Amino acid sequence: MATIHKIGRRKTAVARVYLTEGSGKITVNKREFETYFPTATLQYKVKQALEMTNNTENFDVKVNVYGGGITGQAEAVRMAIARAMCEADAENRSILKPEGLLTRDPRMVERKKFGQKKARKRFQFSKR
């Protein structure tokens, strides 16, 4: 099997995943993924697609991720791994699709408008 390359995005985070056959090692930006994503919630999100398809020990995952915050990055990595798992085996799609791991989350930060404090908050109005 050759290396599978897939991209996942969430908010402004972009993750590039390279999936190869191996022993289950996950590397994020040339660091161990446990040190890059310190909390259990983020680690669960990253491993979710691998665990659902029972492939935690079958593939080595190398990730380059940039942009956004740590949660957006974890969700971008999750999407990229899910896409790679579908390419590795077409039957994985029926497992991952109902869980929403293959759907790009379109929610982005709303931009700040001129003449206002933030996107929706206004400056205080004084009638008199």
KAURCOR-V679873 format. One record per residue. N is the residue number from 1. RES is the residue in one letter. SS is DSSP state (A for helix, B for strand, O for the rest). OMEGA is omega as a letter, one per 20 degrees, with the letter a starting at -180 (none if undefined). BURIAL is I if it has 24 or more other ideal C-beta (glycine too) atoms within 12 Angstrom, else O. Layout:
BEGIN
N,RES,SS,OMEGA,BURIAL ; N,RES,SS,OMEGA,BURIAL
END
This chain:
BEGIN
1,M,O,r,O ; 2,A,O,r,O ; 3,T,O,r,O ; 4,I,B,a,I ; 5,H,B,r,O ; 6,K,B,a,I ; 7,I,B,r,I ; 8,G,B,a,I ; 9,R,B,r,I ; 10,R,B,a,I ; 11,K,O,r,I ; 12,T,O,r,O ; 13,A,B,r,I ; 14,V,B,a,I ; 15,A,B,r,I ; 16,R,B,a,I ; 17,V,B,r,I ; 18,Y,B,a,I ; 19,L,B,r,I ; 20,T,B,r,O ; 21,E,B,a,O ; 22,G,O,a,O ; 23,S,O,r,O ; 24,G,O,a,O ; 25,K,O,r,O ; 26,I,B,r,I ; 27,T,B,r,I ; 28,V,B,a,I ; 29,N,O,r,O ; 30,K,O,r,O ; 31,R,B,r,O ; 32,E,B,a,O ; 33,F,A,r,I ; 34,E,A,r,O ; 35,T,A,a,O ; 36,Y,A,r,I ; 37,F,O,a,I ; 38,P,O,a,O ; 39,T,O,a,O ; 40,A,A,a,O ; 41,T,A,a,O ; 42,L,A,r,I ; 43,Q,A,r,I ; 44,Y,A,a,O ; 45,K,A,a,I ; 46,V,A,a,I ; 47,K,A,a,I ; 48,Q,A,a,I ; 49,A,A,r,I ; 50,L,A,a,I ; 51,E,A,a,I ; 52,M,A,a,I ; 53,T,O,r,I ; 54,N,O,a,O ; 55,N,O,a,I ; 56,T,O,a,I ; 57,E,O,a,O ; 58,N,O,a,O ; 59,F,B,r,I ; 60,D,B,a,I ; 61,V,B,r,I ; 62,K,B,a,I ; 63,V,B,r,I ; 64,N,B,a,I ; 65,V,B,r,I ; 66,Y,B,r,O ; 67,G,O,r,O ; 68,G,O,r,O ; 69,G,O,a,O ; 70,I,A,r,I ; 71,T,A,r,O ; 72,G,A,r,I ; 73,Q,A,a,I ; 74,A,A,a,I ; 75,E,A,r,I ; 76,A,A,r,I ; 77,V,A,r,I ; 78,R,A,a,I ; 79,M,A,a,I ; 80,A,A,r,I ; 81,I,A,r,I ; 82,A,A,r,I ; 83,R,A,r,I ; 84,A,A,r,I ; 85,M,A,r,I ; 86,C,A,r,I ; 87,E,A,r,I ; 88,A,A,r,I ; 89,D,O,a,O ; 90,A,A,a,O ; 91,E,A,r,O ; 92,N,A,a,I ; 93,R,A,a,O ; 94,S,A,r,O ; 95,I,A,a,I ; 96,L,A,a,I ; 97,K,O,r,O ; 98,P,O,r,O ; 99,E,O,r,O ; 100,G,O,a,O ; 101,L,O,a,I ; 102,L,O,a,I ; 103,T,O,r,O ; 104,R,O,r,O ; 105,D,O,a,O ; 106,P,O,a,O ; 107,R,O,r,O ; 108,M,O,r,O ; 109,V,O,r,O ; 110,E,O,a,O ; 111,R,O,r,O ; 112,K,O,r,O ; 113,K,O,r,O ; 114,F,O,a,O ; 115,G,O,r,O ; 116,Q,O,r,O ; 117,K,O,a,O ; 118,K,O,a,O ; 119,A,O,a,O ; 120,R,O,a,O ; 121,K,O,r,O ; 122,R,O,r,O ; 123,F,O,a,O ; 124,Q,O,a,O ; 125,F,O,r,O ; 126,S,O,a,O ; 127,K,O,a,O ; 128,R,O,none,O
END
